[in-house]
Amino acid sequence: MTLLHSAKTNFTAGEVTRRLLGRADLRSYENGALTLRNVAIHPTGGLSRRDGLRLVDEAAGDGRLIAFEFNTEQTYLLALTDRRLAIHRGDAKLAELPAPWTAAQLRRLAWTQSADTLLLCHPDVPPKRLTRRAGGAFQLDDWPFLRSGAVIRQPYARFAPPELTLKPSAATGAITLEASADLFEPGHAGTALRIAGKQVTITGLNGPRVAAARVDEALAGTAATADWQEAAFGPVRGWPATACFHQDRLVIGGSRDLPNRLWLSRAGDLWNFDLGTGEDDEAIEFALLSDQVNAVCAVFSGRHLQVFTSGGEWRVAGEPLTPATLRAERQTRIGSAADRHIPPVDVDGATLFVGRGGRELREFLYTDAEQAYQATDLALLARHLVRDPLDIAFDARRRQVLLVRADGGLACLTLYRAEQVAAWSLTETAGRFRSVAVVGETVHALVERGGRFLIERFDEAVATDSAVTGTAAAATATWSGLGHLDGRTVAVVADGLVRPAATVSEGRIVLDAPAAAVEAGLPFAHVVEPLPPGLLATGAAAQGQAVRLVEAVFRVEETPALRVDLGRGPRDVPLRRLVPGGVLDRAPQPVSGDVRLKALGWRRDPDRPLWRIAQDLPLPFTLLSVTHLLKVND
């Protein structure tokens, strides 16, 4: 019988897939865990119970959260729901505006920001611009393509067959246009055309082949011509799909009817898309040509202009980008989902994007050795946590990539690329996460709870979810303000004590004893399970041998309570005396140091962890390391 010492010194590989149970020789096995729920992983190796969620406001319904940051002092949270746009600053709602997007369209909504202007686009809806005016007022209006008199400097394209001609009835004034084949549709009214480089605007239709028009620039003649184009965007052809700003140009990536086309505005003139004569500062238009038509899903300004399509990833190079220097080169063939917009995020110079299959989070990174981009899968060892993502955000302060899943879970990747820390965990709540956004240093989430949609923010000052806090000059037993949790059982912390759970009735709870300061919210449990002991890595025994945990030493920091299962059911470790029901009988005093526990029982189950921590008390918890004394029946 062999006696072994082993140490679990860090969790910097995060939660890994069970398919790794046969690879105890890997570093990821040594530093990984079987289950990590509702914890934050530290780059130094330990982990802590995650922050609670504080209630901010109730949303009008399901939707999407967007950060709008004018500068470090003026940051706003936008909550888009069915045809509504609410603007928040801090915990206050500043304004609410009508919006054109339905709830079903919000998943494909794309956006980009420059200073005090946020551009929003959807391929089926006219694009909008949100601006913050002097005095703090907000305005949502159409994109303002540059106008020179009646002439609009917008993108144009040819949709009709090349042989189809247009014949104007006159060169100026009000005219009719006669097409050589069916062309015009009801939505063409108001659409601009260019005939031999001159603009006319359709004012009405007289059937699919004849339209009334207004001449905005005098035409060269009245002969039938195939030299014509129509506005690239409109009710008939669809609208821009995505956009970004790059090298002082506005970049439009794809549209409904031109999914693989890109348009770059004139340099320094963001709303001017006149191609001119191809001078260096003039607008650019081109298509991504490959073996198939790949819809542009996102454009991103990084080291190069990066284009993410449904079939692969491209870089658009040129220093600077001009009509003469531009080069579009495909780098990888991963692809992105075309039925939703999940914006790429920048992390230390690498661009993170979700793969087309919805099971990958890729790191799109330029390597000097290859002189090209590579797309490493950051979810390779935690594929079970990345499932059907809906939204993404990066919390720079906590170094976490937050991925909202369709099932309502929030997959969290703690990422320190230089230190080679990439640790996944899963955040769960009594409800479903629907969207996430980081405003300044604050992470906001849209959460569905019992049919209600709530905007909440992660706050280290609370230990429950959907939490409400309050103080009173004199201690009282009845507390209100919990209407969003009516009928639900909440955890209560009053005057620093964990009190018995209470049920919300008509927005109020009644405590077992009066208190002057209260936090009430939904409880959540943090769970930590290590991988089974990697005996092969220690050279001690082969798989299938019986193992007995003799002793485990948990090194904790500032932790007032510990509930652990060493194989015979969970038990509360007496860091502080607990009364029946798990309620602390006095203010908890955090403990830092080693907690030594004895264990009994042999086990032969190869995928069973040596211990399990699962605790829903709304109290701090930090685990730094665990050491084990094992016996192996060899």
MOSUL-V704894 format. One line per field, one symbol per residue. phi: phi as a letter, one per 40 degrees, with the letter a starting at -180 (. if undefined). psi: psi as a letter, one per 30 degrees, with the letter a starting at -180 (. if undefined). A space follows every 50 residues. Layout:
phi: ???
psi: ???
This chain:
phi: .bbbbbbbcabccgcbccccccbcccccccbcacabbfbbcccchcabcc ccbccbaccciciabbcbbcaccbbbbbbcbcfbbbbbbgbbccaabcbc ccdccccbcbaabafcbbbbaacbbdcbbbbbcdggcbbbacccddbbgc cbcbcbabbcdcccbbbccacagcbbbbccadacbdccdgccbbbfgbcb bcbabbhcbbbcabccbdccabccaccaabdcbicccgbdcaaabafgbc bbbgaccbcbcbbbcccgbcbbbccfbgcdcccbaabccacacbcccaba cbdbcbbbbcbibbbbbibccbdcccbbbcbbbcgbcccabbccbcbfgb bcaccdcgbbbbbcbcbcccfacbbcccbdcbdccbbfcbaaabccccfb cbbccccgcbcbbcbbcccfbbbcabbbacibcbaaabbgbbcbbcbcbf gbbbcbbcaccbbbbfcbbabbcbdacbbbgbdcbdgbcbcbbbfgbccc cbbcbfgbbbccadababbbaccabcbbbccddcccccgcaccgccbbcc abbccbbfbcaabbbchbgcaccccacbcdggcccadcbdbbicbbbcbb hcabccbbccaabaabccbcabbcabbbbbbbcb
psi: kkkkklkjflhffakllffgfghffkeeeegalekjkhlkkkffeallkl llkkkelklfalbkkkkjjeaffjklkkjkajgkjkkkkbgkkelkkklf kleffffgklllkjcgkkkkkkfgkkklkkkjlkfglkkjalkikkkjbf kkilklljelkffklkjkflflaklkkkkflkekleffkfkklkjhgkkl kkflkhlffkkklkjfkklfagkkkfilllkfklfefllkelllkkhgkk kkjllefifgkkkklkkgifgjgkfbgglegllkklkjkafljjkkfkkk jbeljkkjlfflklkjlkjlklfefkkkkkelhellkfgljjklkkjhfk kklklefggkjkjjkkkeefhlklikjfgeghfffjjikelklkjeefhk kkjklfgfljkkjkjjeeghjjkklkklliakkflkkjjcgkkkkkkkjh fkjkklkkkfflgllhkklllkekklfkkaggffgkflklkkjkhgkjll llkkkhgllklfkllfkkkkakllkkkkklllkieeffgellkfkkkkje kkjkjlkhjfkkkkjgfhlkkkkiekkklkfgkkflkkjkkkakjkklll klkfjfgklflkkjkgkillkkkelkkkjlkkj.
